[in-house]
């Protein structure tokens, strides 16, 4: 069955759920705050690789359209939110063409399109334009009053300027400040109105620099803050650092790690890095002159961000950065607002960042993309949706025998086993040298190559038949020896040792080639263990952070077991994925299978127990029924399926299945019909055409899909794989893969790929320039 992944709606940047300019670090919801510290940078290239291999709906896509009435209510609330945004922009004197604002509006628009029903798409496109007019009218009349507020939590070491920044935001003294000693000794709420916006700031005592004697005091402060915000969590967190004291010896990792341990990694999802003292004198560079302001800010913020990555064990976090200067002698513009050396009015930028963070958080909750993570609570694990679990249940599972031949492969050979071997009846053929071949005419070359292809196919079929016969004979002889001789194990010949192909090795600038260190051998003990290469490994590093294990063991004549797994472990993360199954074949016909799948999800584990029974009532018909039970924490899902396979000869096969997956709160139904036509040279060559039709019902929504998969040899040196999918939501993909041994074909593919990447990059750069110019 095929996945119904969400088709990309974006024309630039990465996919909607992982756009770096819109906060790839946000894992608690769909929309996230753009990185304000790099808003002048260009978007990265598009790299879309949607997968359409199973019937699955993204977790963020699984609860679409609960009812038409609810969709209408959501659109009305989105329109009201748009009105608030445009009114706030007018009050702040910000244009809608501001790059930060444009990205946020674009994100909200795409999120609304995903949640909108088919009949409401036109209305979605009209919401923004109508909201602009309504906002202008309401702001001109001053009615109704703007109902918008947010709560801010400030954290940071003592003396970094938290209280002074609070006073600057309100433009009045709200908290006491002291340049020589900590001024805040208790947690307090400060509330006030700024440009008609109600802002509540939770001021906290300053944390002391890390030392063994200060750990207990800092933890006591953080725990008291956690209790304080438990009833009313903040919308935004401001973490303060001084820009003028950051150098290469700077390290706040122990303090950041303590914050993460107390509040959980969720605290960094809505955190803005505030760098105070941003107008201080710049340090000197290697040439004796002060460094450039932009490069110094980038270097300092990257260093702080790196420590946050380490503390949160999440390298994908990209927190917005706000530069602040509270000194009375700071340069001001004509309106009296403090201006930084880069010409930015920091107070307006602060309000804009907070508003954007609050708005995107409200959109997440309104459109129900994912449950929001409250600060101070352990974040929930990300669980697969019911449609995904259903697709996993409906996926056909087969245990390969220890000889590597599956059931269908062996059956195809059994059908040919009685046929006369044509290869032995062929007359000898003369093998031409290169010079002799070049002297042939075009027609003679074609006939000669056709003859070689024909002989190759017959030879491959002969080899497969002989190998299958040999393995069948060995199995029968082994059974006889086990019955007649108890000492058969001592008479066995040691298995032959084979060397595996060369594996990929990590990049290295070492002069000596380290390939010999990564050689592997495999013996007949049925265990295959290989290291897993981390492609992101550093130079001169071993680069192998995991192992891959595979085995298929024939316990006795009727019992077969297999285990496939991969374990990865680095300094911060541990992950495991394992699939194990055991099958018992009853001599009377049925086959019973029981399996266990284990997968890590963060620090939690997902366990799935599945079983199925195959019944062969007729020679070319196989019926299958199965059950599954998935548990994660205190939650569970139960599934059931039925399936029937009909084979017409060796080449044509029909498969139809249906299943149901339910949890205490939700139910998903699905099914598929698949027709597969194999090539005439099967199993020597795996040419095939497969047509699949699927249906999925989840949360009162039905999705129909169709897929076409074909693999064939276009010429002697060119093989093509074609995959196309489309569903009833007018979303899908077309994928064409080619493999060739001709140098000119490989060069043509490489040239086309580079040309496409250049054109895409130029288009992205031109769109960004147009957006910035507007």
Secondary structure, DSSP 4 states (H G I P E B T S, - for coil): ----PPPP--SSSS-GGG-GGG-TT--SSS-----GGGTTSPPPPP------SSS---GGGTT--S-HHHHHHHHHHHHHHHHHHHHHHHHHT--TT-HHHHHHHHHHHHHHHHHS-GGGHHHHHHHHHHHHHHHHHHHHHT-SPP--EEEEEEEEBTTSSHHHHHHHHHTS--S---SSS----S-EEEEEEETTEEEEEEE-PPBPPS-TTTHHHHHHHHHHHHHHHSSS--SEEEEEEEGGG--TT---HHHHHHHHHHH-GGGGTTEEEEEE-TTSPPPB-TTSSBPPHHHHHHHHHHHHHHHHHHHHT-TT----EEE----TTS-B-TTS-BB-TTS-BHHHHHHHHHHHHHHHHHHHHHHTSSPPPPTTSPPPP-PPPHHHHHHHHHS---PPPTTS--HHHHHHHHHHTTS--SGGGSPP-PPPPHHHHHTS-HHHHHHHHHHHHHHHHHHHHHHHHHHHHHHHHHHHHHHHHHHH-TTHHHHPPPPPPEEPPPPP------SS--GGGG--EE-TTSEEEEEEE-TTPPTTS--EEEEEEEEEEE-SSSEEEEEEEEEEE-SS-EEEEEEEEEEEE-TTS-EEEEEEEEEEETTEEEEEEEEEEEEEEETTEEEEEEEEEEEETTEEEEEEEEEEEEEETTTEEEEEEEEEEE-SS-EEEEEEEEEEEE-TTTTTS--EEEEEEEEEEETTEEEEEEEEEEEEEEETTEEEEEEEEEETTS-EEEEEEEEE--HHHHHHHHHHHHHHHHHHHHHHHHHHHHHHH-
